[in-house]
């Protein structure tokens, strides 16, 4: 069901872009002031033509599919993805090797190099 709505949503988006780009701009006739011929400078504001009605219908379809997809995604987002995960068994602890004990200076071997003064 959601896959079908996503497919319709994508088709509506593409169609809406195409229909909007096909429409004639309102300010396109202003170029007529500088030498072209036009009956009105800013375009007529008469009744909407076919492309305007198609744009309105596609906009309604876009909003409806957007609302449905937002509602459908919010219904499934309850809980965590880690909620049903099984915790892995802890690995066997391996003891770290013991550090060698430092010998006092009085017990240092005779052939040990002397530390340089700082």
trRosetta pair geometry for C-beta under 8 A, 3 or more apart (Angstrom, degrees):
i j d omega theta_ij theta_ji phi_ij phi_ji
1 4 6.0 -56 -155 32 28 110
1 5 6.7 22 151 -13 63 106
2 5 5.6 -55 -149 39 37 110
2 6 6.2 41 152 -22 68 103
2 69 7.3 104 -152 -118 93 76
2 72 5.5 169 -104 151 114 154
3 6 5.6 -51 -147 35 32 112
3 7 6.4 34 153 -20 64 104
4 7 5.6 -53 -150 35 32 113
4 8 6.4 31 152 -16 65 104
5 8 5.6 -51 -146 38 35 111
5 9 6.1 41 151 -25 65 106
5 65 5.7 171 -178 -145 92 94
5 68 5.7 -112 -163 108 150 132
5 69 6.2 -176 124 -70 124 89
5 72 7.5 133 62 -1 153 157
6 9 5.4 -52 -145 35 31 116
6 10 6.5 32 155 -19 64 102
6 69 6.9 97 -83 -105 74 127
7 10 5.9 -53 -150 34 30 109
7 11 6.5 28 153 -15 63 107
8 11 5.7 -58 -149 40 32 111
8 12 6.2 34 153 -20 67 107
8 61 7.6 -109 155 173 106 113
8 65 5.9 -156 100 -105 102 141
9 12 5.8 -54 -146 36 29 111
9 13 6.4 32 153 -22 63 105
9 62 7.3 94 -145 -131 73 58
9 65 4.1 -177 -90 144 93 141
9 66 7.1 122 -134 -64 122 58
9 69 6.5 10 -67 -39 158 140
10 13 5.6 -52 -149 33 32 114
10 14 6.5 28 155 -15 65 105
11 14 5.9 -55 -147 38 32 108
11 15 6.1 28 156 -15 66 110
12 15 5.8 -58 -143 43 30 109
12 16 6.0 33 157 -24 66 109
12 58 5.7 165 -163 -159 87 85
12 61 4.8 -146 -127 113 142 116
12 62 5.1 -174 135 -77 127 74
12 65 6.3 155 30 15 150 148
13 16 5.8 -55 -144 34 26 112
13 17 6.6 27 156 -18 61 104
13 62 6.6 104 -78 -116 64 111
14 17 5.9 -54 -153 34 31 111
14 18 6.5 27 153 -16 64 107
15 18 5.7 -57 -148 38 33 111
15 19 6.1 28 157 -17 68 109
15 58 5.7 -144 105 -123 106 138
16 19 5.9 -55 -140 39 29 107
16 20 6.2 28 160 -18 64 108
16 55 7.0 93 -142 -138 75 67
16 58 4.4 177 -86 141 89 132
16 59 6.7 112 -127 -71 127 59
16 62 6.0 13 -52 -57 156 136
17 20 6.0 -59 -147 37 26 108
17 21 6.3 20 158 -14 63 111
18 21 6.0 -63 -149 40 28 107
18 22 6.4 28 154 -23 65 109
19 22 5.7 -55 -147 33 32 113
19 23 7.0 43 154 -35 62 97
19 51 5.9 173 -170 -159 92 88
19 54 5.3 -137 -143 111 147 115
19 55 5.2 -172 126 -80 125 79
19 58 6.2 147 35 12 149 155
20 23 6.0 -45 -159 12 34 115
20 55 6.2 99 -77 -120 72 120
22 51 6.0 -140 98 -131 108 140
23 51 5.1 175 -90 131 88 139
23 52 7.2 90 -119 -71 129 67
23 55 7.1 -2 -54 -52 138 142
24 28 6.0 -101 178 28 83 149
24 43 7.8 164 121 -124 109 132
25 28 4.1 117 69 -39 95 104
26 42 6.6 11 161 175 90 76
26 43 4.7 -125 -155 33 62 151
27 30 5.1 -13 -177 -9 77 122
27 42 6.8 -25 -105 -138 59 71
27 43 7.3 -86 -64 -13 25 119
28 31 7.1 -34 171 9 50 107
28 43 7.3 66 43 -67 79 119
29 32 5.2 -14 179 -1 73 121
29 36 7.9 -140 -158 96 61 135
29 38 4.5 146 -165 -162 108 160
29 40 6.3 54 118 88 156 70
29 41 6.2 172 113 -173 103 25
29 42 6.8 -172 68 -100 109 7
29 43 5.4 152 17 -63 127 72
30 33 6.0 -21 -180 0 59 113
30 41 6.0 50 -107 177 61 81
30 42 6.8 30 -72 -91 90 57
31 34 6.2 -62 -167 41 54 101
31 36 5.4 51 118 5 84 140
32 35 7.8 -128 -161 68 35 37
32 36 3.8 -89 -113 82 58 103
32 37 6.2 -52 -148 94 108 4
32 38 3.3 -86 -86 8 170 117
32 41 6.7 -143 66 -115 109 58
33 36 7.8 11 18 42 30 88
33 41 6.1 42 -62 -129 104 108
38 41 6.9 117 95 -91 125 37
39 44 7.9 9 89 -54 113 107
40 43 6.0 163 98 -68 121 5
40 44 5.7 134 23 -60 155 69
48 52 3.5 -121 -166 93 108 141
48 53 5.7 132 121 -49 121 77
48 56 7.7 33 163 -17 164 130
49 52 5.5 101 51 9 58 103
49 53 7.4 -120 107 -2 33 93
50 53 5.9 -61 -152 38 32 108
50 54 6.2 30 153 -18 68 108
51 54 5.5 -53 -144 38 34 112
51 55 6.2 40 154 -24 66 104
52 55 5.7 -51 -149 33 30 114
52 56 6.6 31 152 -18 62 104
53 56 5.7 -51 -150 35 34 112
53 57 6.5 33 153 -17 65 106
54 57 5.7 -55 -149 39 33 111
54 58 6.2 29 155 -15 67 108
55 58 5.9 -57 -145 41 29 108
55 59 6.2 32 154 -23 64 107
56 59 5.6 -54 -147 33 29 113
56 60 6.6 30 155 -18 63 103
57 60 5.8 -52 -151 34 32 110
57 61 6.4 30 152 -15 65 106
58 61 5.5 -53 -146 39 35 112
58 62 6.2 42 152 -25 66 104
59 62 5.5 -49 -146 33 32 115
59 63 6.5 29 155 -16 64 104
60 63 5.9 -55 -149 37 31 108
60 64 6.3 28 155 -17 65 108
61 64 5.8 -56 -144 38 30 110
61 65 6.2 24 160 -13 66 108
62 65 6.2 -59 -145 40 25 103
62 66 6.2 27 155 -20 63 111
63 66 5.6 -56 -145 37 30 113
63 67 6.3 29 158 -19 65 106
64 67 5.9 -54 -147 36 29 109
64 68 6.4 28 155 -17 64 107
65 68 5.6 -53 -145 38 33 112
65 69 6.2 31 157 -17 67 107
66 69 6.0 -57 -146 39 28 107
66 70 6.3 27 156 -18 64 108
67 70 5.8 -56 -146 37 30 110
67 71 6.2 28 156 -17 65 108
68 71 5.8 -57 -147 39 30 110
68 72 6.1 26 156 -18 66 110
69 72 5.7 -53 -139 40 31 110
69 73 6.2 27 161 -17 65 107
70 73 6.1 -58 -145 38 27 105
70 74 6.4 24 157 -18 63 109
71 74 6.0 -60 -148 36 29 108
71 75 6.7 32 155 -25 63 104
72 75 6.0 -51 -152 26 32 113
72 76 7.1 15 158 -6 62 108
73 76 6.3 -65 -152 41 35 101
73 77 6.4 35 155 -30 67 115
74 77 5.8 -59 -143 30 34 115
75 78 7.7 -40 171 -17 37 106
79 83 5.0 -48 178 -15 109 156
80 83 4.5 131 63 -41 83 92
81 85 7.8 47 133 -35 62 114
82 85 4.8 -47 -157 13 60 128
90 93 7.9 -1 143 -47 113 84
103 107 4.8 -115 177 89 108 106
103 108 5.8 144 103 -84 120 59
104 107 5.1 74 62 18 83 101
104 108 7.5 -114 101 -36 44 78
105 108 5.5 -23 -154 -16 40 119
108 112 4.8 -88 166 42 109 150
109 112 4.8 115 66 -29 83 101
